[in-house]
Amino acid sequence: MASLPPIYSFPPLYTRQPNSLTRRQQISTWIDIISQYCKSKRIWYMSADGTVINDSTLDGRNTDDNDVKKTSNNLFNNEDIQRSVPQEFIGEIWLQMAKEGKCLPIDQSGRKSSNTTTTRYFVLWKSVDNWASLILQWFEDCGKLNQVVTLYELSQGDETINWEFHGMPENLLYYCLKPLCDRNRATMLKDENDKVIAIKVA
């Protein structure tokens, strides 16, 4: 699938629709656009206003120049058709996306936030549980069970390069590993500052 579908250039998509059924479909379309775009570009998070945050140090891939031009680094602003989504409606889209478990609101420090402190969102093109299952599969396939593995190794290590979670920010890794701890499959290890730095999966 192309990272920006044809409907992205459909002007009414950028205006909050008054009819509730139509608006629900409109929000669903935006959620699909955000998820697919971020997945195809390996973008892990976006700011609350829709600005794409793509840390090139986490991802060696080049982005497509046309897509970068179209989004102007803000997915809710389409310069080609001179349309942008009002900030209030952007908030509605994020709210619904969070309810569906497709994004995670975070504050400036990268921790889960309330709406009032949200500055950016982790975009979850897989659910947290699905990411947890994939990471567990890596531990099993690579013979890493009962070994201590740092979050840095999971995110940046050579052994995870061909896995979809490679490059995931460590703050997001933490939330995706929590289900394994909740199921008593994993233990998180902290440093002297109480920061989680590694995990042991049984």
Summary of the structure (lengths in Angstrom):
residues: 202
radius of gyration: 18.1
end to end distance: 37.2
largest distance: 54.8
contacts: 559
relative contact order: 0.12
helix: 44%
strand: 17%
